[in-house]
Amino acid sequence: MNCSPPSWQTPPHSHEQADHRPPCALQWKPTKGVEFGHECQIIEICQPEQAKRVLAPGMTVSTALPCRTSLYRDEEATTLATIKPTTLLEIFDTPQLQQVAQEIEDTFVRMMHEAAAC
C-alpha cells in the first residue's frame, strides 16, 4: 500500500500530546545511533484486550507481540506495510486464534487505508 506524502503517525502516548499534534503528521524518528540511508519507522501497535485474547491459550504467541507496521520511504514511494496477523499466527499452529487474528487484521487494514487516504 503506498501513500505520498507520508501521512501516518503512531498514536500519541497521552491525551495532552494528541491535542497538540496535527492530524496526518509524520515525524521520522532519529536513528538509534546507527546511520542508515533510508527513512523507516517501525510502529508498534497493541490493543490490550486483543492481546489478552491472543495470549490466553498460551504465552508462546507473546514472541510476535506487539503487532508492527512499517512506514518507509524509497526513491519512488512511501510505503506502509505489515505482516497480516492471520499469516503470522499460522506459525504458532493455533487455529483457535483465527477469529481474533482476523479481527485484528481487519482493524489493521482499515487503519492503513485511512492512513493512506490522509
PyMOL commands that place a pseudoatom at each C-alpha (Angstrom):
pseudoatom trace, name=CA, resn=MET, resi=1, chain=A, elem=C, hetatm=0, pos=[0.000, 0.000, 0.000]
pseudoatom trace, name=CA, resn=ASN, resi=2, chain=A, elem=C, hetatm=0, pos=[1.515, 3.341, -0.994]
pseudoatom trace, name=CA, resn=CYS, resi=3, chain=A, elem=C, hetatm=0, pos=[0.729, 6.850, 0.079]
pseudoatom trace, name=CA, resn=SER, resi=4, chain=A, elem=C, hetatm=0, pos=[2.550, 10.022, -0.786]
pseudoatom trace, name=CA, resn=PRO, resi=5, chain=A, elem=C, hetatm=0, pos=[3.451, 12.186, 1.020]
pseudoatom trace, name=CA, resn=PRO, resi=6, chain=A, elem=C, hetatm=0, pos=[3.748, 10.120, 4.192]
pseudoatom trace, name=CA, resn=SER, resi=7, chain=A, elem=C, hetatm=0, pos=[0.851, 10.806, 6.447]
pseudoatom trace, name=CA, resn=TRP, resi=8, chain=A, elem=C, hetatm=0, pos=[0.627, 8.483, 9.423]
pseudoatom trace, name=CA, resn=GLN, resi=9, chain=A, elem=C, hetatm=0, pos=[1.956, 8.710, 12.934]
pseudoatom trace, name=CA, resn=THR, resi=10, chain=A, elem=C, hetatm=0, pos=[1.833, 6.412, 15.877]
pseudoatom trace, name=CA, resn=PRO, resi=11, chain=A, elem=C, hetatm=0, pos=[-0.960, 7.058, 18.339]
pseudoatom trace, name=CA, resn=PRO, resi=12, chain=A, elem=C, hetatm=0, pos=[0.130, 9.546, 20.997]
pseudoatom trace, name=CA, resn=HIS, resi=13, chain=A, elem=C, hetatm=0, pos=[1.064, 8.229, 24.410]
pseudoatom trace, name=CA, resn=SER, resi=14, chain=A, elem=C, hetatm=0, pos=[-1.105, 10.737, 26.251]
pseudoatom trace, name=CA, resn=HIS, resi=15, chain=A, elem=C, hetatm=0, pos=[-4.134, 12.893, 25.607]
pseudoatom trace, name=CA, resn=GLU, resi=16, chain=A, elem=C, hetatm=0, pos=[-2.041, 16.021, 26.050]
pseudoatom trace, name=CA, resn=GLN, resi=17, chain=A, elem=C, hetatm=0, pos=[0.101, 15.034, 23.091]
pseudoatom trace, name=CA, resn=ALA, resi=18, chain=A, elem=C, hetatm=0, pos=[-2.953, 14.267, 20.990]
pseudoatom trace, name=CA, resn=ASP, resi=19, chain=A, elem=C, hetatm=0, pos=[-4.268, 17.802, 21.469]
pseudoatom trace, name=CA, resn=HIS, resi=20, chain=A, elem=C, hetatm=0, pos=[-1.064, 19.347, 20.109]
pseudoatom trace, name=CA, resn=ARG, resi=21, chain=A, elem=C, hetatm=0, pos=[-0.341, 17.152, 17.113]
pseudoatom trace, name=CA, resn=PRO, resi=22, chain=A, elem=C, hetatm=0, pos=[-1.782, 17.998, 13.722]
pseudoatom trace, name=CA, resn=PRO, resi=23, chain=A, elem=C, hetatm=0, pos=[-3.697, 15.175, 12.041]
pseudoatom trace, name=CA, resn=CYS, resi=24, chain=A, elem=C, hetatm=0, pos=[-1.794, 13.192, 9.428]
pseudoatom trace, name=CA, resn=ALA, resi=25, chain=A, elem=C, hetatm=0, pos=[1.595, 14.498, 10.541]
pseudoatom trace, name=CA, resn=LEU, resi=26, chain=A, elem=C, hetatm=0, pos=[4.548, 12.178, 10.316]
pseudoatom trace, name=CA, resn=GLN, resi=27, chain=A, elem=C, hetatm=0, pos=[7.699, 12.716, 12.281]
pseudoatom trace, name=CA, resn=TRP, resi=28, chain=A, elem=C, hetatm=0, pos=[10.538, 10.452, 11.215]
pseudoatom trace, name=CA, resn=LYS, resi=29, chain=A, elem=C, hetatm=0, pos=[12.273, 9.298, 14.362]
pseudoatom trace, name=CA, resn=PRO, resi=30, chain=A, elem=C, hetatm=0, pos=[16.037, 9.593, 14.571]
pseudoatom trace, name=CA, resn=THR, resi=31, chain=A, elem=C, hetatm=0, pos=[18.168, 6.504, 14.248]
pseudoatom trace, name=CA, resn=LYS, resi=32, chain=A, elem=C, hetatm=0, pos=[19.194, 4.577, 17.308]
pseudoatom trace, name=CA, resn=GLY, resi=33, chain=A, elem=C, hetatm=0, pos=[22.840, 5.535, 16.922]
pseudoatom trace, name=CA, resn=VAL, resi=34, chain=A, elem=C, hetatm=0, pos=[23.253, 3.782, 13.577]
pseudoatom trace, name=CA, resn=GLU, resi=35, chain=A, elem=C, hetatm=0, pos=[23.339, 5.722, 10.334]
pseudoatom trace, name=CA, resn=PHE, resi=36, chain=A, elem=C, hetatm=0, pos=[21.055, 4.259, 7.699]
pseudoatom trace, name=CA, resn=GLY, resi=37, chain=A, elem=C, hetatm=0, pos=[20.453, 5.767, 4.279]
pseudoatom trace, name=CA, resn=HIS, resi=38, chain=A, elem=C, hetatm=0, pos=[16.696, 5.204, 4.240]
pseudoatom trace, name=CA, resn=GLU, resi=39, chain=A, elem=C, hetatm=0, pos=[13.822, 6.628, 6.220]
pseudoatom trace, name=CA, resn=CYS, resi=40, chain=A, elem=C, hetatm=0, pos=[11.970, 3.882, 8.043]
pseudoatom trace, name=CA, resn=GLN, resi=41, chain=A, elem=C, hetatm=0, pos=[9.732, 3.959, 11.060]
pseudoatom trace, name=CA, resn=ILE, resi=42, chain=A, elem=C, hetatm=0, pos=[8.562, 0.797, 12.755]
pseudoatom trace, name=CA, resn=ILE, resi=43, chain=A, elem=C, hetatm=0, pos=[5.325, 1.394, 14.595]
pseudoatom trace, name=CA, resn=GLU, resi=44, chain=A, elem=C, hetatm=0, pos=[4.325, -0.996, 17.343]
pseudoatom trace, name=CA, resn=ILE, resi=45, chain=A, elem=C, hetatm=0, pos=[0.584, -1.339, 17.819]
pseudoatom trace, name=CA, resn=CYS, resi=46, chain=A, elem=C, hetatm=0, pos=[-1.115, -3.086, 20.708]
pseudoatom trace, name=CA, resn=GLN, resi=47, chain=A, elem=C, hetatm=0, pos=[-4.721, -3.254, 21.812]
pseudoatom trace, name=CA, resn=PRO, resi=48, chain=A, elem=C, hetatm=0, pos=[-4.536, -4.768, 25.300]
pseudoatom trace, name=CA, resn=GLU, resi=49, chain=A, elem=C, hetatm=0, pos=[-7.892, -6.579, 25.164]
pseudoatom trace, name=CA, resn=GLN, resi=50, chain=A, elem=C, hetatm=0, pos=[-6.967, -8.272, 21.882]
pseudoatom trace, name=CA, resn=ALA, resi=51, chain=A, elem=C, hetatm=0, pos=[-3.508, -9.136, 23.244]
pseudoatom trace, name=CA, resn=LYS, resi=52, chain=A, elem=C, hetatm=0, pos=[-5.170, -10.761, 26.252]
pseudoatom trace, name=CA, resn=ARG, resi=53, chain=A, elem=C, hetatm=0, pos=[-7.332, -12.887, 23.944]
pseudoatom trace, name=CA, resn=VAL, resi=54, chain=A, elem=C, hetatm=0, pos=[-4.300, -13.951, 21.906]
pseudoatom trace, name=CA, resn=LEU, resi=55, chain=A, elem=C, hetatm=0, pos=[-2.234, -14.832, 24.988]
pseudoatom trace, name=CA, resn=ALA, resi=56, chain=A, elem=C, hetatm=0, pos=[-4.978, -16.685, 26.879]
pseudoatom trace, name=CA, resn=PRO, resi=57, chain=A, elem=C, hetatm=0, pos=[-4.316, -20.104, 25.243]
pseudoatom trace, name=CA, resn=GLY, resi=58, chain=A, elem=C, hetatm=0, pos=[-0.570, -19.849, 25.897]
pseudoatom trace, name=CA, resn=MET, resi=59, chain=A, elem=C, hetatm=0, pos=[2.285, -17.408, 26.144]
pseudoatom trace, name=CA, resn=THR, resi=60, chain=A, elem=C, hetatm=0, pos=[4.224, -18.672, 23.113]
pseudoatom trace, name=CA, resn=VAL, resi=61, chain=A, elem=C, hetatm=0, pos=[2.464, -16.158, 20.863]
pseudoatom trace, name=CA, resn=SER, resi=62, chain=A, elem=C, hetatm=0, pos=[3.908, -13.352, 23.011]
pseudoatom trace, name=CA, resn=THR, resi=63, chain=A, elem=C, hetatm=0, pos=[7.035, -13.507, 20.841]
pseudoatom trace, name=CA, resn=ALA, resi=64, chain=A, elem=C, hetatm=0, pos=[5.006, -11.996, 17.989]
pseudoatom trace, name=CA, resn=LEU, resi=65, chain=A, elem=C, hetatm=0, pos=[3.622, -9.114, 20.055]
pseudoatom trace, name=CA, resn=PRO, resi=66, chain=A, elem=C, hetatm=0, pos=[3.103, -6.258, 19.726]
pseudoatom trace, name=CA, resn=CYS, resi=67, chain=A, elem=C, hetatm=0, pos=[1.969, -6.089, 16.122]
pseudoatom trace, name=CA, resn=ARG, resi=68, chain=A, elem=C, hetatm=0, pos=[4.199, -3.976, 13.919]
pseudoatom trace, name=CA, resn=THR, resi=69, chain=A, elem=C, hetatm=0, pos=[3.621, -1.761, 10.940]
pseudoatom trace, name=CA, resn=SER, resi=70, chain=A, elem=C, hetatm=0, pos=[6.475, -0.314, 8.931]
pseudoatom trace, name=CA, resn=LEU, resi=71, chain=A, elem=C, hetatm=0, pos=[6.432, 3.052, 7.215]
pseudoatom trace, name=CA, resn=TYR, resi=72, chain=A, elem=C, hetatm=0, pos=[9.342, 3.523, 4.876]
pseudoatom trace, name=CA, resn=ARG, resi=73, chain=A, elem=C, hetatm=0, pos=[10.395, 5.732, 2.010]
pseudoatom trace, name=CA, resn=ASP, resi=74, chain=A, elem=C, hetatm=0, pos=[12.451, 4.829, -1.040]
pseudoatom trace, name=CA, resn=GLU, resi=75, chain=A, elem=C, hetatm=0, pos=[13.183, 6.656, -4.277]
pseudoatom trace, name=CA, resn=GLU, resi=76, chain=A, elem=C, hetatm=0, pos=[9.736, 6.010, -5.732]
pseudoatom trace, name=CA, resn=ALA, resi=77, chain=A, elem=C, hetatm=0, pos=[7.200, 5.945, -2.932]
pseudoatom trace, name=CA, resn=THR, resi=78, chain=A, elem=C, hetatm=0, pos=[6.317, 5.901, 0.716]
pseudoatom trace, name=CA, resn=THR, resi=79, chain=A, elem=C, hetatm=0, pos=[5.026, 2.512, 1.809]
pseudoatom trace, name=CA, resn=LEU, resi=80, chain=A, elem=C, hetatm=0, pos=[3.012, 1.385, 4.796]
pseudoatom trace, name=CA, resn=ALA, resi=81, chain=A, elem=C, hetatm=0, pos=[3.357, -2.378, 5.321]
pseudoatom trace, name=CA, resn=THR, resi=82, chain=A, elem=C, hetatm=0, pos=[2.661, -5.098, 7.848]
pseudoatom trace, name=CA, resn=ILE, resi=83, chain=A, elem=C, hetatm=0, pos=[2.602, -8.863, 8.137]
pseudoatom trace, name=CA, resn=LYS, resi=84, chain=A, elem=C, hetatm=0, pos=[-1.004, -9.964, 8.312]
pseudoatom trace, name=CA, resn=PRO, resi=85, chain=A, elem=C, hetatm=0, pos=[-1.879, -11.239, 11.795]
pseudoatom trace, name=CA, resn=THR, resi=86, chain=A, elem=C, hetatm=0, pos=[-3.635, -14.254, 10.262]
pseudoatom trace, name=CA, resn=THR, resi=87, chain=A, elem=C, hetatm=0, pos=[-0.410, -15.170, 8.461]
pseudoatom trace, name=CA, resn=LEU, resi=88, chain=A, elem=C, hetatm=0, pos=[1.768, -14.535, 11.490]
pseudoatom trace, name=CA, resn=LEU, resi=89, chain=A, elem=C, hetatm=0, pos=[-0.342, -16.696, 13.788]
pseudoatom trace, name=CA, resn=GLU, resi=90, chain=A, elem=C, hetatm=0, pos=[-0.077, -19.652, 11.386]
pseudoatom trace, name=CA, resn=ILE, resi=91, chain=A, elem=C, hetatm=0, pos=[3.492, -20.066, 12.647]
pseudoatom trace, name=CA, resn=PHE, resi=92, chain=A, elem=C, hetatm=0, pos=[2.161, -20.970, 16.086]
pseudoatom trace, name=CA, resn=ASP, resi=93, chain=A, elem=C, hetatm=0, pos=[-0.365, -23.608, 14.957]
pseudoatom trace, name=CA, resn=THR, resi=94, chain=A, elem=C, hetatm=0, pos=[-3.185, -22.034, 16.957]
pseudoatom trace, name=CA, resn=PRO, resi=95, chain=A, elem=C, hetatm=0, pos=[-6.361, -22.438, 14.878]
pseudoatom trace, name=CA, resn=GLN, resi=96, chain=A, elem=C, hetatm=0, pos=[-8.426, -21.340, 17.891]
pseudoatom trace, name=CA, resn=LEU, resi=97, chain=A, elem=C, hetatm=0, pos=[-6.965, -17.837, 17.397]
pseudoatom trace, name=CA, resn=GLN, resi=98, chain=A, elem=C, hetatm=0, pos=[-8.063, -17.498, 13.766]
pseudoatom trace, name=CA, resn=GLN, resi=99, chain=A, elem=C, hetatm=0, pos=[-11.117, -15.380, 14.623]
pseudoatom trace, name=CA, resn=VAL, resi=100, chain=A, elem=C, hetatm=0, pos=[-9.262, -12.889, 16.813]
pseudoatom trace, name=CA, resn=ALA, resi=101, chain=A, elem=C, hetatm=0, pos=[-6.417, -12.729, 14.273]
pseudoatom trace, name=CA, resn=GLN, resi=102, chain=A, elem=C, hetatm=0, pos=[-8.947, -11.893, 11.555]
pseudoatom trace, name=CA, resn=GLU, resi=103, chain=A, elem=C, hetatm=0, pos=[-10.496, -9.156, 13.724]
pseudoatom trace, name=CA, resn=ILE, resi=104, chain=A, elem=C, hetatm=0, pos=[-7.063, -7.628, 14.344]
pseudoatom trace, name=CA, resn=GLU, resi=105, chain=A, elem=C, hetatm=0, pos=[-6.218, -7.867, 10.660]
pseudoatom trace, name=CA, resn=ASP, resi=106, chain=A, elem=C, hetatm=0, pos=[-9.471, -6.185, 9.639]
pseudoatom trace, name=CA, resn=THR, resi=107, chain=A, elem=C, hetatm=0, pos=[-8.664, -3.326, 12.026]
pseudoatom trace, name=CA, resn=PHE, resi=108, chain=A, elem=C, hetatm=0, pos=[-5.115, -3.037, 10.629]
pseudoatom trace, name=CA, resn=VAL, resi=109, chain=A, elem=C, hetatm=0, pos=[-6.343, -2.944, 7.041]
pseudoatom trace, name=CA, resn=ARG, resi=110, chain=A, elem=C, hetatm=0, pos=[-8.913, -0.261, 7.907]
pseudoatom trace, name=CA, resn=MET, resi=111, chain=A, elem=C, hetatm=0, pos=[-6.280, 1.837, 9.712]
pseudoatom trace, name=CA, resn=MET, resi=112, chain=A, elem=C, hetatm=0, pos=[-3.832, 1.504, 6.825]
pseudoatom trace, name=CA, resn=HIS, resi=113, chain=A, elem=C, hetatm=0, pos=[-6.454, 2.533, 4.267]
pseudoatom trace, name=CA, resn=GLU, resi=114, chain=A, elem=C, hetatm=0, pos=[-7.367, 5.550, 6.408]
pseudoatom trace, name=CA, resn=ALA, resi=115, chain=A, elem=C, hetatm=0, pos=[-3.708, 6.490, 6.775]
pseudoatom trace, name=CA, resn=ALA, resi=116, chain=A, elem=C, hetatm=0, pos=[-3.100, 6.229, 3.040]
pseudoatom trace, name=CA, resn=ALA, resi=117, chain=A, elem=C, hetatm=0, pos=[-6.100, 8.456, 2.369]
pseudoatom trace, name=CA, resn=CYS, resi=118, chain=A, elem=C, hetatm=0, pos=[-4.845, 11.318, 4.572]
for i in range(1, 118): cmd.bond("trace and resi %d" % i, "trace and resi %d" % (i + 1))
show_as sticks, trace
zoom trace
